[in-house]
């Protein structure tokens, strides 16, 4: 059935955007544009960070609804951009159902960067943030190692399906622990700079940005939920570092080894 095909295509496109760091208003806009491109004038969608609800009505007053649950959320803005461009192209030149399905499947199955690549650039990110915050070349190398270890830890925890709160807490704890060890061994002297530079990898920049943009666009439910998500990530990071410092102070009386 034609209307059934269109709603599933629109939902899949919106799902890809939402899973890869796109804003909720962009998802709703994409769904509406795809439906209008195929002659469905009446489209209603309600999108939250964890779900998509669509209801469409065609010229014959046939109405169909669909709900998609979002279980995976990551950041891959290239996929968001490609779906965005595809929806705009469809307004000018609607493709056949088979062609649009093929393009969406191709975008959805694009491989992510390799583990070696993400580990290397995570390490570079932590190191250069440390330099930005006033660290020296020794601090850079320690933060470089911490960044690589945080990325490896995150990948391992993702395979174990550990929730994001615990993952961020353990990553913050790892950064604080290695910085304390390096400082106690006399390798570096700017422990706070190393920790701040390293945990910048964990700061929820996308969540904060999307929270602001969703709120400004009038999507208050999504804006508030993303704000709370960002808040809990910050709490997790601070909890991890605080626990390590507390244990260290209890063991060594607040002094370095």
Buried (B, 14 or more C-beta within 10 A) or exposed (E): EEBEBBBBBBBBBBBBBBBBBBBBBBBBBBBBBBBBBBEBEBBBBBBBBEBBBBBBBBEEEEEBEBEBEBEEBEBBEEBBBBBBEBBEBBEEEBBEBEEBBEBBEEBBEEEEEEEEEBBBBBBBBBBBBBBEBEBEEBBBBBBBBBBBBBBBBBEEBEEEEBEBBBBBBBBBBBBBBBBBBBBBEEEBEBBEBBBBBBBBBBBBEBBBBBBBBBBEBEBEBBBEBBBEBBBBBBEBBBBBBBBBBEBBEEEEEEEEE
